[in-house]
Amino acid sequence: MHHFQYRHGRLYGEDVPVETIVQDVGTPVYIYSRATLTHHFQVFDGAFSHIPHLTCYSVKANSNVAILALLGSLGGGVDIVSGGELFRARRAGIPPAKIVYSGVGKTREEIDYALSEDILMFNIESRQELEAISQRAQALGCTARIALRVNPDVDPKSHPYITTGMEKNKFGIRVDEAIESYRHATRLPHIKVVGIDCHIGSQLTEIQPFVDALKRLRILMERLHALGIPIHYLDLGGGLGITYADEAPPHPVEYAEAILKEMNGLSCTLIFEPGRVIVGNAGILVTRVLYTKSTPTKHFVIVDAGMNDLIRPSLYGAYHHIQPVVPSEREQETVDVVGPICESGDFLARERTLPRLVPRDLLAVMSAGAYGFSMASNYNSRPRPAEILVDGKTYHVIRRRETWDDLVRLENIPLM
Ligand code: LLP
């Protein structure tokens, strides 16, 4: 469900015509819908309303502070993976008691920052990281609440680049090493074991891998309990998929039912780290056609957004639905929609059937709210797009378009 629909032959974001936004801020532009974000968060969070839980939105999916503030106002916490994400979350007013910190490469500086903020817990990914956090907590005279991120070795059956919970992946601690690591952690005076964590991958479209992971964690929790190591928080990570093309991922309510069934009376607070399912379909990327050209084998539509703005098609061969902002009756053509970047891998869609396009037409790249802007770069010295949050009949610029000055702002020509 989302609020990007046609009305009177024009695409709207909630009650605002996309063309109006484009007239004001230009293209390419990311447009998000407040109503969709709110709905997605409330459906997910509401699915667990009858049990103790915390929904910690995964900042990496879309880290704009306005979006973090919105989700925070709905009661959300956050899952962070860097000091930068912690800074954003705090800037957006997320309370430290609702922040969990994952990631395999936390630096000393980042650990100190998170300790000084007294976040809810660190999701620890290796023995060395445990030692590092223990040492920093000792040096700062505080206690770090921790969970171990366990790698349950289940296949989430999604793209290999976004699979994280298999033995061959770099994430987490092996299940059979976990008990020993927990034992060790309980002996560290500045460490307080509070939880267990896993995240098996992203864009999952089946429930079973989540259930399999939970089964393995349950067994581990029972063993820990028997050893007198109580687990208060069970963090199941994120990963619930969305519909980009014709996938039929489980509805959050179905997901919740499966999880709760598998919990089977286990008493602890559940933590979730959803990213994509909250923001993915709550955002679009609007781009303008610059030129069209044909070769004997291809029709190209060259647009003003490229892989630097939305890298998912180039990086993962990901599918994003593309639709004209103003649909036309022109005949259909099969085209590659490509960007201006000097790379053959710079495309938004390949072999896509669309009504014939001409220069200045506007296209909406759908489902671009997650891992869109947050993975954007300045490659080819292209300023990153503006971000807009639509709210009913109004809209807000939540990040202005970068300028050419912004591109060189941090650079310096030394006197030589
Ligand atoms: N928690 C952890 C520890 C994660 O690593 C991730 C995503 C999430 C939560 C959120 O997962 P989600 O609910 O969004 O699936 N750039 C890729 C996705 C990489 C996901 C990385 N980790 C893409 O564009 O598909």
Residues whose N, C-alpha, C, O or C-beta is under 5 A from the ligand:
A	BS01	LLP	S58 A61 S102 I162 H199 G201 S202 Q203 G237 G238 G239 L240 E273 P274 G275 R276 V277 R312 Y371
